[in-house]
């Protein structure tokens, strides 16, 4: 009976793991798709030389690369990287609020995209906590926002942030796919061993 | 016994009184509870009343009133000398006041301060809330994303009262992120997510119902947020029908939302245009996230409606398009039939072969190939009949006339037909027409009736062998249609588009291996109504004195709108209206017992089972006399008159002697009297006077003198004559002895000559007086005249006067002189003459009467007569 019970619990946990990873993965793909649309909208609303803005490199933008070797480190890295971008989104939104009309679709798209990104982070967190309940999830270090900028710099900065975040989302999707096969199967296997 | 709880209530009341010191100074009663109470219907409510700050009343003086009704004391409980409680059942749903009051008749204080001895609590009644059920939420697609508006609906359970309303709170929790809550009094509301719809997040949803009597939550729903999404239906739907796959068109569409929102499921259905039944593609055959699908097993050359819908959470609405599959070879036979009409005077039939396209034409039929065989081994060429290509708009198959031909009654033929479309040729259909009189037996007991908007037929099969099928044919005017039924059919309904109010001749033909048997036919209506018009009424003939024959023309068939069951003849005349009902096969009727010489209005109602129509009014007037009646009366009267005349004539003939005796009495012939012998020497014939004025009957008579002679002779002639008459005249004596008593010379006035005496046999010459002297200017007879006195011995009065009025006038003139002699007999005669003359000639006879006579006549007549007589007299002198 004990064997059967542990198997049932393991199966349930495996199901939850798979669901959480799957949802996170779906949301990251959705955000990826939305990031493409958002960058188009952003470029369209910046006026002339919008293509040029996105080719300029800017400092102080978070790194889109996922770090760590272990799944826990990778998941924690995803979470912290997502967290690092939110202040930049807020900053970009504030700058574009000054640059755009209140009815501009860019503003609403930015709000929706930011909220979706937060939701992704909210999905990662319980997933991590369910997988690694005894390992605290780092909230991420303080991020550095850019100093006061002129309009050109603001436009460049916004585009770089969006492009970098899009790259992060791509990395997140890739890591989640691998984590889904690694973490959930391994834990299932581990549980059944017990 | 006072329970501990009641003691606590009392203690609480005391504290409450202490807390509301100011209030207690003005009121001597207080209840517990004090505020408005919400009570559940069906429960009991207990209240306590306490006396404060007075000794005027005790607990025995307290009583409870619920609205206007005093609560029975049986429900009271006396707690102590200053407090009572009451327990009442909560029944009705109306809110009401429960009042504690005090009454003491001998206390003036209580009577003057009733307001201080009253305290109440308002009771509001209701039901606890019911658990909300069937909670469902949806978020619809908005452009390319999902709306942040999240709407939920639920159903209420249980009853509510207006005093205790139930409110609902929708709770939506985005797990680990945020809670949303919205209240409403209805059964639906919505929340708005912040910034974005929480895709792939878990939502927990429930509805809480709450009122003053409690609260309760619905079942909690925890689902992925995408399971509440309702996307738009798929767009840009196209169905491609390929030539080589006429039954498998390809369906394409664009998915309503990006794949990144989730995998979309699809559902596909199709049906032919006009069909209410959809064919669903099995869900297992449709993969997710597809944008095309190949339909299967459709009919070639058929218009279809194809629809598709998608599902992320909820199913979207349907979207679709219409399409027509490609053509294919006809796969069934054409439906061949014939119309046969008799040809008058010839032993031939006019046969028209007609055909409907095959049921599975699978394309537009372009031509029919036909072959008519008179013998089995005829190997004739096929004739090709072109079809004009028109298609029926009402879903009925088009009827094509293949051939018209005259066919001898005794000549059987076989028709072979194939239909062709642009792809190929159909199987061959054949029709065999037997020689007239050699048809196989018909079905028996055919019944036709209308029900459920259709014409139903039932029959009993014939006994003939080789029965293969039936053909049900219906004909209206020149419109013919038919349908085929298999040989086991006994009951069927006509599937064609029948019209109401149209008469159909429905026939059932039994088909024996292609040979057409005799039909069994009935007439029927799909739907009957009142006729559109009444019959045209007229009189078949002129109306009689007491009868009239009405005739009417049958209503045209297309205006009857049903079977005429009877005619009702109405006619009114002389203030009465009559009504006669006659069978439907009647087209004339004779109205009897009519009044003569009366105007009648008549009209006819033609009735079906559904109503009647009235004709226009026709008026006629009956005759006063029947034909021949007038003629009969005239003939009768004439015959009667003739009879009377005949009888009179016969009577006269038989009684002529009597009549003659009475009317013409026998008068003795004077010629036969003795007077001829009385003076034989005196010529009987008087001498004719020479003067004209004296010519005439009598020399005394001046009446006969014409005016001319009078003017010529002397105007004083008259006086002279009078003188002469007075002096010289010798009037004749008439009569018997009286005349003889005063003899005088007299000349018979028959002196005019013997002519008169001769010519008038009836004239009676009474006397003849010849004067001795002539009249003035008259030459006396040179020969001495002998006094001649001739007398008639007749006693007959002057009957000749009636025969000869002229003579009478002369006589009267002459006799007027006789009045001088006052001979009574003459007077008598004169009076008779005068009377008769007056009757016949008026006053003319008086013109020349002597004065004496005039005076006498004046006496007998009015003075006016005298005057007129005078005037006439004067005129009498004028030439006439």
Interface residues (C-beta under 8 A of the other chain):
Chain A: X23 X24 X26 X27 X29 X30 X32 X33 X34 X37 X111 X112 X113 X114 X115 X116 X118 X119 X122 X123 X125 X126
Chain B: X144 X145 X176 X177 X194 X195 X196 X198 X199 X200 X201 X224 X258 X260 X261 X262
